[in-house]
Amino acid sequence: MSDNKRVTDIQKFIEKFEPSKFKMLSRGIEVRGIKDLNRSISFAKEVIEKLKLKLVISHSAEMAMYGSFEVNYLQH
């Protein structure tokens, strides 16, 4: 996948999901400051599916402690 397509997918996700805080990563973004993590992750997955973005959600117990999850480029 071209770098432009990857950036475009992340931009589309950010525009639709409208995170209040996020950090750019080399592999995607980290969405921070989430109060209802389960609902936010579910909504993020819906956005990705609806827009057919080449992105995947990544989260761990450590990230949950900080109210965050990552949205990363799909590796193939």
C-alpha positions in Angstrom: 0.0 0.0 0.0 1.3 3.4 -0.8 2.2 5.9 1.9 -0.4 8.3 0.6 -3.1 5.7 0.9 -2.1 4.9 4.5 -2.1 8.6 5.5 -5.4 9.1 3.8 -6.9 6.2 5.7 -5.7 7.7 9.0 -7.0 11.1 8.1 -10.4 9.7 7.2 -10.5 7.9 10.5 -9.6 11.0 12.5 -12.2 13.1 10.7 -15.0 10.6 11.4 -13.9 9.5 14.9 -13.0 13.0 16.0 -10.7 12.1 18.9 -10.1 14.8 21.4 -6.5 13.7 22.0 -4.3 11.6 19.8 -0.6 11.1 19.1 0.8 10.3 15.7 2.9 7.1 15.6 5.0 5.7 12.7 2.5 2.8 12.5 -0.7 4.9 13.0 -2.1 6.9 15.9 -2.7 6.5 19.6 -6.1 7.7 20.8 -5.8 9.0 24.3 -8.0 10.2 27.2 -10.9 7.8 26.5 -13.4 7.5 29.4 -15.6 4.7 28.0 -12.9 2.6 26.3 -15.1 -0.4 25.3 -17.7 1.9 23.6 -14.9 3.9 21.9 -13.2 0.9 20.6 -16.4 -0.5 19.2 -17.2 2.8 17.5 -13.6 2.9 16.1 -14.1 -0.6 14.6 -17.4 0.5 13.1 -15.8 3.6 11.5 -13.0 1.4 10.0 -15.5 -1.1 8.7 -18.0 1.4 7.3 -15.3 3.5 5.5 -13.4 0.3 4.4 -10.1 1.6 5.8 -7.0 -0.5 5.9 -6.6 0.0 9.6 -6.7 -2.2 12.7 -7.3 -1.5 16.4 -4.6 -2.5 18.9 -5.0 -2.3 22.7 -3.6 -3.9 25.8 -4.3 -3.9 29.5 -1.5 -1.3 29.9 -3.1 1.0 27.4 -6.5 0.6 29.1 -5.0 1.9 32.4 -4.3 5.1 30.5 -7.6 5.2 28.6 -6.0 4.7 25.2 -5.8 2.5 22.2 -4.0 2.5 18.9 -5.3 2.6 15.4 -2.6 1.1 13.2 -2.0 0.6 9.5 -3.0 -2.9 8.5 0.1 -4.9 7.8 0.1 -7.5 4.9 
